[in-house]
């Protein structure tokens, strides 16, 4: 029997390896060896191989991904786990995710996203992500303590981006938060700004704390000290930026208006912008506003900000994770790194200007 005598399949019936084998006059095992690239296919003659391939083409056979994975020991799928806020679109996640998908596609990888509501309350779910569906896992901005980190599975390569702690055996990638914040505040001070309010991210975030350190270090190197109560903790959301700035302004009525606001991230900066516009304040003529991240939202608003290479972080993470998977399967050397720190850069925008010569009072 040869492929030309293959019988048409019933509508809705997907061709199986048994169908291909019957059409080619061989066993389903032989068809599987050729179509799934098994090592035993080397013992099959070229004539038989071609007959099997022709039968597969005529029957429109599509290999079963799970069966192929059992043969190759990989699913060609990367996982990305992070927390996603329900109340607003996570611009930070979208930028990094784009980089992961771009590099993954170049390497023939799919990407599966696993959403957590909270790192601490749902850390126990992470091992279940590594149940064979994925070859490796990227943790995006994980807020794990040391005990939770120790419970991560060791049978699946794991990599982190912007981790709160260095996890043993896990490569971490992060931007230079402190240097970025210091550079931005140094620019503000160099322009003549002295009252620079910093709406920081959450105190439990290592990245947020490093940005506060950069803010303070820039003042110290300039021989200055920020005014009292000029560092305010918040969350990395636009709503937090709105609420925390409103609260701060209400608490300081009658005092001098800050000359500039340095928000902990772009989302917070956009929230601040809403408050300033609602109060009739002109940006940057009466008060400057800068952020941190350089997300699409910031670019649309022409926000002055600190660019952290979010898409590059995603691309590098995907490439390093695939290299780690290769090493686990004995197909290449393991990456010889532990922590990768990428530089940040300042981005000019329409929200940054020189300070007013006359002070304004908070109303």
N, C-alpha and C positions, 0 to 999 in steps of 0.2 A: 504494500500500500504506500502511496506517496502523497505529497501535499496537494497535488492537483485533484485528488479524489476526496478531499475533506468535505464532509457534509455540512450544509449550512446549519447554524445553531438556531434554536428557537428564540423568538423575540424576547428580550429581557434576560437571556441567559448568558452570563459572562463566561468566556472561555476559561477552562481550567488547564492545569498541567496535564491531566489525564486526556483532555480533548486534544491538546497539541501532540502528546505522545501517540495517540491512536492515528491522528492524521499523518504523522511522520513515520509510523510503523516502528516506534520504539517504546520503551517503558516510560512511565511518568517520571521515574527517577532520573533517567537519561535526559529527558527534556528539562527537568529541574536543574541538572548539573550545568547544562549549556546556558539556559536563560537566567539563572541566578549566579553564574560565574563561579561555581564551586571548583575547587582544585582538581577534583576527579574528572572534570570536563576535558582535561588535557589528554585523557586516554581515549577520547571519542574521535573518530576519523573526521577529516574535513568534510567528506561527502555527507556523513550523517549529521554533522553540525549544521551544514547549510540546509539540509532537509528540515531539520527542527526549526531553524530560524524562518524558513519560508512558510512552514505551517503556522507558526506564531503570527506572521504578518497577515496571512489569509484569514485567520480566525480572530484577528485584532486582539491578541492576547495581551493583557496587562499584568506584569508581575505583582504578586502580593507583597506589600511592603514588609509585613511582619515576617513572612517566610524568607525574604531576602535578608532581613536583619539577622535572622538566626544563622544564615550562612556567612554573612560578612561581619557579624558581631557588632553592628552599629546601625542606628536608626537614621543617621544623618539629620538629626533634629537637636537643636539647642534649646534649653529652657531659660526663661528670664523671670525671676520672682521679685516682686516688689509690692509695696502698699499703694493703693490708689484711693484718693479721697473722692467721696461721692459728690461733694458739693461743687467741685470745679475741675476743669480739665487740667491734668498734670503736664505742664509744658516741659518740665525737666525730663520726665519719663519719655515723652514723645521724641525729644531730640536724641536721647541715648538709644532708644528703641530703633530709630531710623538707622543709626550707625550699625547696630547689631544686625539688622536685617540686610543692610547693604553688603557688609562683609560676609555674612552668612550665605547670601545668594551667590556671591563670587566663589565661595568654597563648596557650593552644592548643598547647603544646609537650610532646613526649615527652622522656624522659630516658634516656640510655644510659650505663651505668657501665663504665669500663675499669679493670681492676685490675692494678697493677704489684707485683712482689715487692720491688723496690728502685729508687729514683729514679735513682741513678747507673748501675747496671748495665743498666737497661732504658729509659733516656732516649731511646735511638734508636727505640723503638717508638712514641713519641708522634706523629711525623708520619704514621704509618700510620693513626692514629685519625681523621685529618682527610682521609680519602679520598673524601668525598662522602656518607658516612653521616650526618654531623651538620653543623649550620650553624655551631656555635661550641663551644668547649671550655672547661670550668672545671678548673683544676688545684687540687686540694685539698691544702694544706700541702706544696707541692713543695719538695724539697731539691735544687735544681739549682745547679750552679756557673755562673759567668758564660759559659763556653764552651758548656755544654749549653743554657743559656737562649738563646744566639744561634742555635742550630740549630733552634729551634722554627719551624714553618711560618708564613709570613706571609699565606698565601691564606685562612686561616680565623681569624676573631676568637677570641682567647684571653683568658681572665681568670683571675686566681689569688686564692686565699683563703689567708692566712697564709703567704705565700711567704718563703723564706729569703733571697732577694735580690729587689730591684726589677728586673723584666725590662722592657727598653725596649719601648714600645708595648703593654704589657700592664697593664691596670688591676688593682690589688691591693686586697683588702679584708682588714682584720685588726682584732682587738680591741686595746685598750690594755693589753697584758700587764703592763708595768712599773707603771702606775698601779694596776691591780687588785691586784697582789702587794703593793705598798706600802700600799694601804689595808687589806688584810687583816692584815699584820704590824703596822701601826700600831694596829689594833684589839686585837690580842693584847698588844702592849706596854702599851696603855692599861688593859687589864684586870689588869696586874701580871705577866704572863708575861715572863721574862727568858731562860730557856734554851729557845729556839725552834729545833728542828731542821728544816732545810729539805732534804727529799728532792727534788732537782731533776730535770728532764728531761735528755735527752742534751745534751752540751756543743755538739754540732754544730747544735742547733736554736736559731734566733734567738729564738723565743718563750720557750724555756726560759732562755736567757741573760738575756732582759729580765725574767723573773720573779725571777731571782737578783738582778739590779740593783735591782728594787723592794724585795726583802727587805733588801738591804744599805742602801739609801737610807732606809728606814723607821728602821733602827737609828741611822744617822748623824744624822738629823733629831732623834731623841730623845736624842742625845748618848751613845749606847751603842754597843757593839761585840758582835757575837755571839761566843760562846765558840769556841775553836779547833776545827776539824774538825766544824763544825755545818752545812756545806753539802756534800751528797753527791750526785754525779751518778748518774743511773739512766736507765731507759727509761720511756716513757709507757704502761706496762702494769701490771696488778695483780701479775703474777708478779715484775716488777722491784721493785715496792714491797715485796713480802714478802721477797725475797732481800736487798735492800740494807738494810732495817731490821734483819733478823736478823743480818747481818754486822756492822752498826754496833753493835748492842747487845752482841754477843759480844766485840767489840774494846774495849768500854768497861765491862766488868764491874767492879763495885765503885765506879763513879763515880755522880754524881747523875743520876737519870732526867730527861730533858728534861721541861719543863712542858707543852710543846705541840709538835706536829709539823705543819708546813706542807708538804703534798705538792704536787708539781709539777702533778698533775692528779687528777681524781676516781678514775680507775682505780688509780693508785698509792696513793691514800688508802684505798681499799677493801682493797688488799693489806696496807697497814699495820694496818688494823683487824683483819684475820685474825690477824696476829702478836700484837697487843696482847691480844686476847681469849684466844689460846692460852697466853699467859704469865700469865693471871689478872689483867691490869691493867684497871681500870674506866675507861671513857671516858664522860664527861669528868671524873669525880670525881678520878681520879689523873693523867690526862694528857689534854689536849685534842687534837683532830685536825681539820684543815681541809684542803680540797682546792681545785681550780680547774677550772672548766668549767660546773658545774651540769647534768650529764647526767641522764637518766632513772634511771640506777643510783644516783646521788647522792641524788636525790629520794626514791627507795625506801628508802635507808638513813638518811634524814633527816640527811645530812651537811652540816655548815657548809662553805660553799665560796664561791668567787668566780664569779659568773655572767658568762660571756662570751656575747654574743647569737648563739649558734650558728645557730638557725633563721633569725634575721633576716639573718645573713651569707649563708645559702643563698638566701633570697628576694631580697635585693638583688643578689646575684651573677647570678641568673637574669634579673632585669629589666635589669640593665646589659648582660648579654651579648646579650639579644634586641635591645636598642637599638643595640648595636654591629653586629649582623647587619643590622638595618634600614639603618643608615648605609652599610654596605658595598654594599648593593643599591640605594642612592640613594633610600631610602624614609624618611629622617629624619636629623636631625643626630647626629653622633657625640658620645658622652658626653665632656664637657670636664673630666675628672678623671684623676688618676694613682694616688693612694693614698687609700683611705677608712679612717679609724680610728674604730671604734665604741667607746663607753664600756662599762665593766664595772660591776658592782655587787655588793655583799656580800649573801650569803644566810645568814640565821641557821639553825642546825640544832641537833640534839640532841647533837652531838659537841663542842660548844664550851662551856666553863665557866671559872670563875675558878680560878687556880692554888691548889694546896694550900698551907697555911701551913707544913707540915713537908715536908722533902725526902724522896724515896724513892731508894734505891740500886738500880742495875741488877744483877739477879741472873742 
